[in-house]
Amino acid sequence: SSHFPLRQPPLPCALGRRHMKRESEEGASGLTGMKHQRIGAEAPGQNSNGMTIEKPQEDYREYLALTLENSLRAIVVSDSKCDKAAASLSVKVGSLSDPKEIQGLAHFLEHMLFLGTEKYPKEEEYKEFMAQHAGSSNAYTAESLTNYHFSVSPDNLDVALDRFSQFFIAPLFNESATDRELKNVHSEHSKNLQSDMWRWMQLVRNDANPKHPMNHFGTGNIETLKETPERDGYHVRQRLIEFYTKYYSANLMCVV
């Protein structure tokens, strides 16, 4: 298995320069209309199939792309002019993968990962650490991916990464936190009701073929995440854990 719970080396260690040993898949900056040069990503211990990164000639940053032993794909960027350190991880799963009987489950899971892990069980641990070290964090659930990201003072990057990586190693999914966070998801949905864009997007989804995944409600609310599932005999917390176990696998993740 390629899941983090198999106790692969924690993300901070796996991304440390002395541990960059895996070959990487080829990628490009995606920028157009600019001169580019190919930069070899030759790190100590990297084999002859090491990747090259295409970047603009004006780009002074250093890049290294690699794939870890657990199949997690990573890009490390060094920016000598930046006064913040940051990380962003995407999982290749989103609201289109919600089970029909529990709409909004992927989004609800995104919320739950911030609320305690085995190593850092205190619910506010992550938020408090970021606030104390000039940091910020957020996440979002799209239809085909979920993204988590943070920024923090450079001296605290390793410690922040350790906290961040625990989201994908051993989250707690506490029953009490599940009930409370559901209210926050419902509040987010209520706020979205005031947005013309959100209402239009939901009309498009509602108009899609009922047999197609596009016909769904990605945000979720109390009705879809509690009342209807409980009435139909589904245990939402258990389904959260099953969804996490199925999709939150290192081979479906990319980190920068």
N, C-alpha and C positions, 0 to 999 in steps of 0.2 A: 504494500500500500504506500501511497505517496502523501498520506495525511500527516499534518504537523503533529497530531497527538501521538505518533509513534516515537516522539521525543527525538526528532532531528535536532541538531544543534540550534539553539535559539537564534532568532534572526540577527541580532547584533553581531554574534560571533560569526555566523555564516557569511555576513557581508563585510567583515573586517578585512583590510587589505591583505593581511598575512594568510587569509583563508581563501583567497580567490584562486581556485584551482580548476574550476569546471569550464568546459568549452561552452560557447553560447551560440544561439541561433542568429542568423543574419537579420539586420534591421536597418532602417534609414530614418533620417530626421523628418522627412515628409515636407520639408520646406521647398518652395519653388521660387524661381526667378532670382536665385542667388548662386554665386560660385560655391562649389563644394570641394572638399578634399577628403580622401579616405584615410582614416586614422587607424593604425593597427592597435588592437587592444591586447598587447602582449604583456601579460603579468607573469610573475614568477610561478612556475609550476603549470602554466597553461600549455596545452598541447598544440601541435602544429595546425590544428583546425580552429585555432582561436579566431574570434570574429573581428571584423573591421566595421567601424562606425562611420557613416558618411555625415559630414557636418559642413556648415559654411566656413569659408576661410577666415571670416571675421570673428568666428566663435573661438574665444580664448579658453573655454572650459575644457576640462579633461574628462573623458568618458571611458567606462569599462562595462562591457556587457558580458554576462555569464549565465550559466544554468547550473544550479546547485544539484547535489546528489539526489535530492527528493523531487527534482524536476521543476522547482520554482525558478522562473526566469527573472533576472534582475539586471538593472542598469545602475551603476554608481557614477555620480557626477560630482566633480570637484570644481568649485567656483571661488576663486581667490578674492573676488570683489563682493561676495555676498556676506551679509552680517547675520544671517539666520541659517539654521540647518533644518531640513525637512525630509519627509518621507511620504510616499503615497503607494498604497497597495490596492489593486483591483482584482476582484474575483469574477470569473466568467459565469455569473448567474445573476438573474434579476427577476423582476416581477412577472415576466412571461413564464417563469417556471413555478409560479404559485400553484398549489393544488386548487382545483375549482371549488372545493368545499371550504377552503380557508383563504379567501382573497386578502392580499396584503401581507402574507407570511414572510416573504423575503425582506420587505421593508421593516417589519416588526423585528426580525432577526438582526438587522443592521443596528437598530436601537439597543437591543439587548446586549450586544458585545461590549458596550461601554460600561456595563454595570457589574463589574467584578469578575475576577479570574481566580484560579486556584492559588497562584503565586501572589496576587494582589486582590484579596477578597473584598476589601472595603469598596462600596459602591462608588464613592466619589474620589477614589484614589487617583485615577487617571486625570480627571478634570482638575483636581487640586494641584497635582504636580505641574501640569501645563501652566496654570495660572501663576505658580510660584517661580517659573523659569522662563518668563517672557514668551510663552507658547500659546498656541491655539490649535484646535482640532475640529474636524467635522467629518461627515460622511454623506453619501447619497445612494439611493437605489434607483437605477435606471431599468429599462426593460430587459436588457441582456447582460448587464454587469452591475456590480456593487463596488463602490470605491470608498476607501478610508484614507484619511490624510491628516498630517499635523505639521506644524513648524515649531521650533524651539530654539533657545540660545545654543550656539555650537558646542559649548562645553558640556552640555547635558544631552547631546544626541544619543550616546550609547545607552544611557539610563532610560531615555524616552523610548528608544527602540525596544528595549527589554519589556517595558510595559505594553507597548503597542503590539509586539509579537505574541503576547499572551492571549490576545483576542483570538488568534488562530491556532492556539495550542490547547488551552484548557479554560474556556469560559464557564461560568457557574450556572447561568440560567436559573437563578434563585426564584422560587415560586412567588415570594412576596414582591420581588422586583418586577416579575412578569406582570403581575396585576397592576402595579403602579405605572409601569411604562406604557401599558395599553392606553391609559388616559392621555399620555403625551402624544401618542400616535393619533388618537381620536381628535385631540386639540389641533394637531397639524392638518388633519383633514378638514376640520371646521374652518380653519384659516384659508385653506385652498378654495373653499366654496365662494370666497369673495373675489377670486381671480378669474377674469374672463378667459385667460389662456388655459387654466386648469379645467374649467368647465367645458371649453371647446375640445380639449384633448380627450376628456372622458366621453363626450358625445361621439367622437370618432371611434373610440374603443367600443362603445355600446352598439355602434352601427356595423361593426365587423361581424363576420360569420360566427355564430355562436359556437361552432365546433373548432374555431381557430383560437390559438392562445392570445391573439390580439384582443379578443373580446374578454376583457378582464378589468378588475379594479385594483390598481397597484398600490395605492396608499394604505388602504384598509381603515377600518374604524371599529367601534365597539360591536356593531352588528355583525360584521364579517369575521372578526377575530375573537369574539367571545359568545355573543348570544346565539347566532346561528350554529356554529360548531358544537357548542354545548348541547343545544337542542337536538342535534343530529348524532350525538354520542362521540364526538371527537375531543381528545385532550390536547389543547393547543400547545401547552409547554412541551409535551412529548413530541408533537409534530415539529416544533421548532428544533428540537435536538436531532430528530431524524433528517430534517432539511439540512441542517449544519453538517451532519455526518456525511450525507450524500454528496454535497456540493462544495464544501469548504475544504478542498484538497489542494495540495501544493502544485500539482500539475495543471490546475485551473487558475493559478494566480500569477500575477506579475507585480514586481515591486521596483520602485525607483527611490 
